[in-house]
Amino acid sequence: MNKPTANTTPAKLGYYMPAEWERHDAIWLSWPHDPITFPDRVEKAESAYVEIIHAILDSEKVNLFIIDDSMKKRAERLLKKGGVNPESITFYIYDYADVWFRDYGPIFLINKNSGSLAMTHWIFNAWGGKYETLMKDTKIPEFINQKMSLPYFKPGIVLEGGSIDVNGRGTLLTTEQCLLNKNRNPNLTKSEIEDYLKEYIGVTNIIWLKNGIEGDDTDGHIDDIARFVNPDTVLCVYEEDRNDENHLILHENYEILLNSKNNEGNRLNVIKLPTPGYIGDEEGRLPASYANFYIGNKAVLVPVFGHLSAQAGKNDKQALEIIQRQFPNRRVIGIDSSDLVYGLGTIHCISQQQPSTDRTKT
């Protein structure tokens, strides 16, 4: 492992991870193809991707991984059918295993002095070794940097992008269930993990929530339970139904946030975000969450689940209204994620933003 006390860590060189609402140059995605991830739903997942790309392409570039030329031709045909010009997309051919770019892709950083771009390459171990065939995706950041030639930092520990959220001002949200899990970095203490986050993400203040929602195979990723929407405000997923298995989990996290402070010592503004209610089938509960939204330059893409239950249809509307109030200058768009969620993730999980090097734009 690269010890975070070295003089070459991102933080010591002036790098930090911007908030997601800060301007992007691009979004990174990988085209869906695995029938194990999306059982009997690959074509429907592809349709969701077309909708996502169509909604985001007018305000940021789309970098899209595809496995081979055959997949590229299929993606181009479907995109064109959905009103997207494939020539406006940058394709990367690479033998990737799955679509969860947030977790295996690079986390991009910006230098606060020069505005230059860098990337961090964390180890991806398929959420604690759960899926052996997916572990090869940990090589993707290296492939990307062969194309981009950026300053490149390898902390040498396991971390997924979906396990952290930042306000761009020095505060980071995460969960004990994930980052302190023995299937990630069993030889590191909580304090040592905080040192890595501070040195390789560029934060100074870390807020630890407890556990994630039921059905989440990532062991409690933050992007399903709590998200910064401005430096002082967090949308916190909350289940009002006391009989729901998520109620106590989410209530505990909510209470922690109410008693937490940002890096400036001010209490957070914590706003409840509903759950869609129980979403699942005979195999169990699915990790459906409105917090798994992507904040683009002009649009916020929010997963909705109304096709799966009447309760979700009702809660979809409420969630979209809450999120729209936080982003009055962006269009909030509900993306039907009824099929994506069967892969155990939705919009935020499949995407990674590349922040803009032009810091004069908002």
C-alpha positions as CSV (number, residue, x, y, z in Angstrom):
1,M,0.0,0.0,0.0
2,N,1.1,3.6,-0.6
3,K,1.2,5.2,2.8
4,P,-0.9,8.4,2.8
5,T,1.9,10.2,4.7
6,A,3.9,10.4,1.5
7,N,4.5,13.9,0.1
8,T,3.1,12.9,-3.3
9,T,-0.5,12.3,-2.2
10,P,-3.2,14.2,-4.1
11,A,-4.2,16.4,-1.1
12,K,-0.6,17.5,-0.5
13,L,-0.3,18.4,-4.2
14,G,-3.5,20.5,-4.0
15,Y,-6.0,18.0,-5.5
16,Y,-9.6,17.3,-4.2
17,M,-12.8,15.7,-5.4
18,P,-15.3,18.3,-6.5
19,A,-19.0,18.0,-5.6
20,E,-21.1,16.3,-8.2
21,W,-23.1,19.4,-8.9
22,E,-20.0,21.2,-10.0
23,R,-19.5,21.4,-13.8
24,H,-18.5,18.2,-15.7
25,D,-16.7,17.7,-18.9
26,A,-18.1,14.2,-19.3
27,I,-20.0,11.3,-18.0
28,W,-18.5,7.7,-18.2
29,L,-20.7,4.7,-18.8
30,S,-20.4,1.0,-19.8
31,W,-23.0,-0.5,-22.1
32,P,-25.1,-3.3,-20.5
33,H,-24.7,-6.8,-21.9
34,D,-24.6,-9.4,-19.1
35,P,-27.7,-11.6,-18.8
36,I,-26.7,-12.6,-15.3
37,T,-26.8,-9.0,-14.1
38,F,-30.0,-8.3,-16.0
39,P,-31.8,-11.6,-16.2
40,D,-34.2,-11.5,-19.2
41,R,-33.8,-7.7,-19.1
42,V,-30.7,-6.8,-21.1
43,E,-32.7,-5.2,-23.9
44,K,-34.7,-3.2,-21.4
45,A,-31.5,-2.1,-19.6
46,E,-30.2,-1.0,-23.0
47,S,-33.4,1.1,-23.5
48,A,-32.8,2.8,-20.1
49,Y,-29.2,3.6,-21.2
50,V,-30.5,5.2,-24.4
51,E,-32.9,7.4,-22.3
52,I,-30.0,8.3,-19.9
53,I,-27.7,9.3,-22.7
54,H,-30.3,11.2,-24.6
55,A,-31.1,13.2,-21.4
56,I,-27.4,14.1,-20.6
57,L,-25.7,14.5,-24.0
58,D,-26.8,18.1,-24.6
59,S,-24.8,19.3,-21.6
60,E,-21.8,17.0,-21.2
61,K,-19.8,14.6,-23.3
62,V,-20.6,10.9,-23.1
63,N,-17.7,8.4,-22.9
64,L,-19.1,4.9,-23.4
65,F,-17.4,1.5,-23.0
66,I,-18.3,-1.3,-25.3
67,I,-16.8,-4.7,-25.6
68,D,-16.2,-5.0,-29.3
69,D,-17.2,-3.7,-32.7
70,S,-20.4,-5.8,-32.8
71,M,-21.6,-4.3,-29.6
72,K,-20.7,-0.8,-30.9
73,K,-22.8,-1.3,-34.0
74,R,-25.7,-2.5,-31.8
75,A,-25.4,0.4,-29.4
76,E,-25.2,2.9,-32.3
77,R,-28.3,1.4,-33.9
78,L,-30.3,1.6,-30.6
79,L,-29.0,5.1,-29.9
80,K,-29.9,6.4,-33.3
81,K,-33.4,4.9,-32.9
82,G,-33.7,6.7,-29.6
83,G,-32.9,10.1,-31.2
84,V,-29.2,10.1,-30.2
85,N,-26.4,10.8,-32.8
86,P,-23.8,8.1,-32.1
87,E,-21.1,10.3,-33.7
88,S,-21.4,12.6,-30.7
89,I,-20.3,9.8,-28.3
90,T,-16.7,8.7,-27.7
91,F,-16.6,4.9,-27.6
92,Y,-13.9,2.9,-25.8
93,I,-13.5,-0.8,-26.8
94,Y,-12.4,-2.9,-23.8
95,D,-13.3,-6.3,-22.4
96,Y,-15.1,-5.2,-19.2
97,A,-17.3,-7.5,-17.2
98,D,-20.2,-5.3,-16.0
99,V,-21.7,-1.9,-15.9
100,W,-20.9,-0.6,-12.4
101,F,-18.7,2.3,-13.4
102,R,-19.2,4.3,-10.2
103,D,-17.4,1.5,-8.3
104,Y,-14.6,0.3,-10.5
105,G,-13.9,3.5,-12.6
106,P,-11.5,6.2,-11.6
107,I,-12.4,8.9,-9.2
108,F,-11.4,12.2,-10.8
109,L,-9.8,15.0,-8.9
110,I,-9.2,18.7,-9.7
111,N,-6.2,20.7,-8.5
112,K,-7.5,23.7,-6.6
113,N,-4.6,25.8,-7.7
114,S,-4.1,25.0,-11.4
115,G,-7.5,23.5,-12.2
116,S,-5.8,20.5,-13.8
117,L,-7.4,17.0,-13.8
118,A,-6.0,13.9,-12.1
119,M,-7.4,10.5,-11.3
120,T,-7.3,8.0,-8.4
121,H,-7.3,4.3,-9.0
122,W,-8.6,2.3,-6.1
123,I,-8.8,-1.5,-5.9
124,F,-12.1,-2.9,-6.9
125,N,-12.7,-6.3,-5.3
126,A,-16.3,-6.8,-6.4
127,W,-17.8,-5.7,-3.2
128,G,-15.9,-7.8,-0.8
129,G,-15.2,-10.7,-3.2
130,K,-18.8,-11.5,-3.9
131,Y,-18.5,-11.9,-7.7
132,E,-15.2,-13.4,-8.9
133,T,-15.9,-12.8,-12.6
134,L,-16.3,-9.1,-12.1
135,M,-13.0,-8.4,-10.4
136,K,-11.2,-7.8,-13.6
137,D,-12.9,-4.5,-13.9
138,T,-10.4,-3.1,-11.4
139,K,-8.1,-2.6,-14.4
140,I,-10.3,-0.1,-16.1
141,P,-8.8,3.1,-14.6
142,E,-5.4,2.0,-15.8
143,F,-6.8,1.6,-19.3
144,I,-8.5,5.0,-19.2
145,N,-5.3,6.7,-18.1
146,Q,-3.4,5.1,-21.0
147,K,-5.7,7.2,-23.1
148,M,-5.8,10.4,-21.0
149,S,-2.3,10.5,-19.5
150,L,-3.3,12.2,-16.3
151,P,-1.5,12.5,-13.0
152,Y,-2.3,9.1,-11.6
153,F,-2.6,8.0,-7.9
154,K,-3.0,4.5,-6.6
155,P,-3.7,4.4,-2.9
156,G,-3.4,0.6,-2.8
157,I,-6.6,-0.1,-0.8
158,V,-10.1,-1.2,-1.7
159,L,-12.7,1.5,-2.2
160,E,-15.8,1.9,-4.5
161,G,-17.0,5.3,-5.7
162,G,-20.5,4.6,-4.6
163,S,-19.4,4.3,-1.0
164,I,-18.5,8.0,-0.7
165,D,-20.2,11.3,-1.3
166,V,-18.6,14.7,-1.0
167,N,-19.8,18.3,-0.7
168,G,-16.7,19.7,-2.5
169,R,-15.8,21.8,0.5
170,G,-14.0,19.2,2.6
171,T,-16.8,17.0,4.0
172,L,-17.4,13.3,3.0
173,L,-20.2,11.0,3.8
174,T,-19.8,7.2,4.1
175,T,-21.0,4.2,6.1
176,E,-19.3,2.0,8.7
177,Q,-21.0,-1.1,7.1
178,C,-19.1,-0.6,3.9
179,L,-15.7,1.0,4.7
180,L,-15.1,-0.8,8.0
181,N,-16.3,-4.2,6.6
182,K,-13.6,-6.9,7.0
183,N,-14.2,-7.9,3.3
184,R,-12.6,-4.6,2.2
185,N,-9.5,-3.6,4.1
186,P,-9.3,-5.9,7.2
187,N,-5.8,-4.7,8.2
188,L,-6.8,-1.0,8.4
189,T,-8.3,0.8,11.4
190,K,-11.1,3.4,11.1
191,S,-8.5,6.1,11.7
192,E,-6.2,4.7,9.0
193,I,-9.1,4.6,6.5
194,E,-9.9,8.2,7.3
195,D,-6.2,9.1,6.5
196,Y,-6.5,7.6,3.1
197,L,-9.8,9.5,2.4
198,K,-8.2,12.7,3.5
199,E,-5.1,12.3,1.5
200,Y,-6.6,10.8,-1.7
201,I,-10.0,12.5,-1.9
202,G,-8.9,15.8,-0.4
203,V,-11.4,16.0,2.5
204,T,-10.9,17.1,6.1
205,N,-14.2,16.1,7.7
206,I,-15.8,12.6,7.5
207,I,-19.3,11.8,8.6
208,W,-19.9,8.1,9.3
209,L,-23.4,6.7,8.9
210,K,-24.1,3.2,10.1
211,N,-25.8,0.8,7.6
212,G,-27.3,0.8,4.1
213,I,-30.7,-0.4,2.9
214,E,-31.8,-4.0,2.7
215,G,-31.1,-5.8,-0.6
216,D,-28.0,-3.8,-1.2
217,D,-25.2,-6.2,-2.1
218,T,-22.5,-3.5,-1.8
219,D,-22.7,-3.6,2.0
220,G,-24.2,-0.2,2.5
221,H,-23.2,2.2,-0.2
222,I,-23.9,5.8,0.7
223,D,-25.4,6.7,-2.7
224,D,-28.5,4.7,-1.8
225,I,-29.1,6.5,1.5
226,A,-27.7,10.0,1.7
227,R,-26.5,12.6,-0.8
228,F,-25.2,16.1,-0.6
229,V,-27.1,18.5,-2.9
230,N,-25.2,21.6,-1.8
231,P,-22.4,22.2,0.7
232,D,-24.7,22.3,3.6
233,T,-27.7,20.2,2.6
234,V,-28.1,16.4,2.6
235,L,-31.1,14.5,1.2
236,C,-31.5,11.5,3.5
237,V,-33.6,8.5,2.5
238,Y,-36.2,7.8,5.2
239,E,-38.8,5.1,5.6
240,E,-41.9,6.3,7.6
241,D,-43.4,2.9,7.8
242,R,-42.3,1.5,11.2
243,N,-43.1,-2.1,10.0
244,D,-40.7,-1.8,7.1
245,E,-37.3,-3.4,7.6
246,N,-35.5,-0.2,6.5
247,H,-37.2,2.0,9.0
248,L,-34.8,1.6,11.9
249,I,-31.8,1.6,9.7
250,L,-32.7,4.8,8.0
251,H,-33.9,6.5,11.2
252,E,-30.5,5.9,12.8
253,N,-28.7,7.5,9.8
254,Y,-31.1,10.4,9.9
255,E,-30.4,11.1,13.6
256,I,-26.7,10.9,13.0
257,L,-27.0,13.5,10.2
258,L,-29.1,15.8,12.3
259,N,-26.3,15.9,14.9
260,S,-23.4,16.2,12.3
261,K,-21.6,19.3,11.2
262,N,-19.9,20.2,7.9
263,N,-16.2,21.1,7.6
264,E,-17.0,24.7,8.7
265,G,-18.6,23.5,12.0
266,N,-22.2,24.2,10.9
267,R,-25.0,21.8,11.4
268,L,-26.3,20.2,8.2
269,N,-29.7,20.9,6.6
270,V,-31.1,17.4,6.5
271,I,-34.2,16.8,4.2
272,K,-36.0,13.5,4.2
273,L,-36.3,11.7,0.9
274,P,-38.9,8.9,0.7
275,T,-38.2,5.3,-0.3
276,P,-40.3,3.7,-3.1
277,G,-41.5,1.2,-0.6
278,Y,-40.9,-2.5,-0.9
279,I,-39.6,-3.4,-4.4
280,G,-38.7,-7.0,-5.0
281,D,-39.8,-10.5,-6.0
282,E,-39.7,-14.1,-4.8
283,E,-35.9,-13.9,-4.6
284,G,-36.0,-11.0,-2.1
285,R,-35.8,-7.2,-1.8
286,L,-34.1,-5.0,-4.4
287,P,-32.1,-1.9,-3.4
288,A,-34.5,0.6,-5.0
289,S,-33.6,4.2,-3.9
290,Y,-34.3,7.7,-5.2
291,A,-31.0,8.8,-3.8
292,N,-29.2,7.0,-6.6
293,F,-29.6,10.0,-8.9
294,Y,-26.9,11.6,-11.1
295,I,-26.4,15.3,-11.0
296,G,-25.5,16.5,-14.6
297,N,-24.7,20.0,-15.8
298,K,-28.3,20.8,-16.8
299,A,-30.3,17.8,-15.7
300,V,-30.6,15.6,-12.6
301,L,-31.5,12.0,-13.6
302,V,-33.5,10.2,-10.9
303,P,-34.4,6.5,-10.8
304,V,-38.2,5.9,-10.6
305,F,-40.0,2.6,-10.1
306,G,-43.7,3.3,-10.7
307,H,-43.9,0.3,-13.0
308,L,-43.2,-2.0,-10.1
309,S,-45.8,-1.0,-7.6
310,A,-48.6,1.5,-7.0
311,Q,-46.8,2.8,-3.8
312,A,-43.7,3.4,-5.9
313,G,-45.7,5.4,-8.4
314,K,-47.0,7.6,-5.7
315,N,-43.6,8.1,-4.1
316,D,-41.9,8.7,-7.4
317,K,-43.8,12.0,-7.7
318,Q,-42.9,13.1,-4.2
319,A,-39.2,12.2,-4.6
320,L,-39.0,14.1,-7.9
321,E,-40.6,17.2,-6.4
322,I,-38.2,17.1,-3.4
323,I,-35.1,16.8,-5.7
324,Q,-36.4,19.5,-8.1
325,R,-36.6,22.0,-5.2
326,Q,-32.9,21.4,-4.5
327,F,-32.0,22.0,-8.2
328,P,-34.2,24.9,-9.4
329,N,-31.8,25.6,-12.3
330,R,-31.7,22.0,-13.5
331,R,-34.3,19.9,-15.1
332,V,-35.1,16.8,-12.9
333,I,-35.9,13.8,-15.1
334,G,-37.3,10.6,-13.8
335,I,-35.7,7.6,-15.6
336,D,-37.7,4.3,-15.4
337,S,-35.2,2.1,-13.5
338,S,-37.6,-0.9,-13.0
339,D,-35.2,-3.1,-15.0
340,L,-31.9,-1.6,-13.9
341,V,-32.6,-2.2,-10.3
342,Y,-32.7,-6.0,-10.9
343,G,-29.0,-5.6,-11.4
344,L,-28.9,-4.3,-7.9
345,G,-28.1,-0.7,-8.8
346,T,-29.4,2.2,-10.9
347,I,-28.3,5.5,-12.4
348,H,-25.6,6.7,-10.0
349,C,-24.1,3.2,-9.8
350,I,-23.6,2.9,-13.5
351,S,-22.1,6.4,-14.0
352,Q,-19.0,8.4,-13.1
353,Q,-18.6,12.2,-13.7
354,Q,-15.4,13.7,-15.0
355,P,-15.2,17.3,-13.6
356,S,-14.4,20.2,-15.8
357,T,-11.0,21.8,-15.8
358,D,-12.6,25.1,-16.6
359,R,-13.5,26.3,-13.1
360,T,-14.9,29.6,-14.4
361,K,-18.1,27.9,-15.5
362,T,-20.8,26.7,-13.2
